Structure formats: C-alpha cells, structure tokens
Amino acid sequence: MRPLIAGNWKMHGLNADLHEIDSIAALAARTQPHVDILICPPASLLAAAARIAADRIAVGGQDCSPEASGAHTGDISAEMLKDAGAGAVIVGHSERRQHHGETDALVFSKALAARRAGLLAVICVGETQEQHASGAALSICGDQIVASVPLGMRAFGLAIGYEPLWAIGSGQMPTSQEIVQMHAHIRRRLVEHLGAEGKNVRILYGGSVKPSNARAILALPEVGGALVGGASLKSAEFAAILACAPQEGATIAAE
Ligand code: PGA
C-alpha cells in the first residue's frame, strides 16, 4: 500500500502562500516519492492550488455538502471541488463535528457525495480526552467508522483519518501501542463493514504529526500515512515529514 501523506491547511493560507504548494509539487516531481501527497488548502485557494500542483501532487477540499447543487448559501459541493481541480475531500474532521454539530449520519452523506463526484473521501474519526481517559476510545471510533462509512465504498475512494481530538494541535500524542491498537481495531471494523475491500483502505494517523515523530508513527503496523495540520503549512516542514515515509527505492531528500 502506498502511504498517503495529507496536509490539512484548515483556515490558513492566502494567495501569497501558494508557493508552499509549488515547492512540495516540485519536490515530488523531482524525487518521485513512493508516497501519495495531498494538500487541502482553504476553498478560496483550491483552484489556484490545483493549477500550481499541475498533477504533480493532489489537492483536496476540507469539507463538502451532501448535495450536488441548490439553495445552500455558503456551502460547496463535492462536484464543485472536483471542478476546481480537487482529487479528494476531508469529511467529518473533528473540528466540523465539534464546531458545526456534524453527526455520523451527515458525515456518511458527505462521504457519499465525495464518491458521487469521484473524489477520494478522507473520513475522520477520533475520541475526546474524556473518552480516551475512560477507556472507551476503541468502541467510540469503531462505532464512528460503521456509522460514517457508506457500504460499498471502494478502497481507492476512501481513506480513514484517525485523529484523537486531544492530540490535535496540542503536541500531545497517544503512545505507539495505543496507535497500533486503534489502527488494528479500525482495520477490523472496516473489514467487517466493507468486506475484503476494507483490507486495502489506508488508515492515516493525525494529531501533532511533526518531522520529529513522523518516522516512528509511519513505521507502525496499519499506519498507512498521516493527516498533518500545523506542520503542513510550511513546505520545508512538510517535506521533512514526507521524507519519513517508509519507502523502497526512491527517497525524498528534504531541501
Ligand atoms: P495538527 O492537526 O497536525 O495541527 O495536530 C491535525 C488535524 O487536525 O488534521
């Protein structure tokens, strides 16, 4: 399985920052890494980012509407993201679930929209600090998988982002053992839910991934890549994370 390293810019980035995408795309073109690279800038930059990436790396949206079009002021459809040059969309990020009240059912319908538009859906799950402390993390995330992932999703159209909420932007991290346990659990739930197709879905770890910890995380069993927030904003830092992806053959040399 080729690892997927995805950058989530969240609500950061102006036109003046697009050169960061060009730097990563140039690095990818030069080194042909054995890793899929995705950057999800804010929607305002998506079309420009896609033009700059020019198929050297993929760009994606951070959210989409379940609907294809209609009277939904402020929303953006998966078809519109695709039209702007996106190859993927993040759905169900915890910041959407927490701050916009997104339920598993809504995330499910957004994942269906991504599939309808031909986008890779990166469906996020994760537990809160309290759920982690109470030992409920595995069952919470397993249930989120079953309720958020539409039946019939194919592995090429789906990635899961496991992001413990308390690890996002905090510098805190689960132990390696906790990550391994959770990814194995998500894999089991995916296979129960999707059948054999579930074996090939990439499960990304997210939450405070940095150059200093990426190598250890990406080497863990069932970790099929990373979803990177803060450390994806600057190309030098993101390139240093890409260089940590396990790969045979070509190597990425961070500048
Ligand atoms: P972080 O964010 O890398 O800044 O912790 C990850 C995410 O929320 O996707």
Boltz pocket constraint, residues with backbone or C-beta under 6 A from the ligand:
constraints:
  - pocket:
      binder: B
      contacts: [[A, 8], [A, 163], [A, 167], [A, 168], [A, 169], [A, 170], [A, 206], [A, 207], [A, 208], [A, 209], [A, 227], [A, 228], [A, 229], [A, 230], [A, 231]]
      max_distance: 6.0
